[in-house]
């Protein structure tokens, strides 16, 4: 993923929902797995396109590190 795409994804994420900024990783990790599924992330206002951009290792989950990098 190139730098421009990452930047655009982060801008979209930041502007997508003011509520997202107040949401903590642990609050979204409903099943306590230590990673966010796309369904859990969507509850925090993360769109599927943004989720795909943030999922840098492509495993279908957002780790705490991937989430924090947003």
PyMOL commands that set and color helices and strands:
alter all, ss='L'
color gray80, all
select helices_A, chain A and resi 3-16+18-22+25-28+38-42+48-54+64-69
alter helices_A, ss='H'
color red, helices_A
select strands_A, chain A and resi 35-36+62-63
alter strands_A, ss='S'
color yellow, strands_A
deselect
rebuild
show_as cartoon
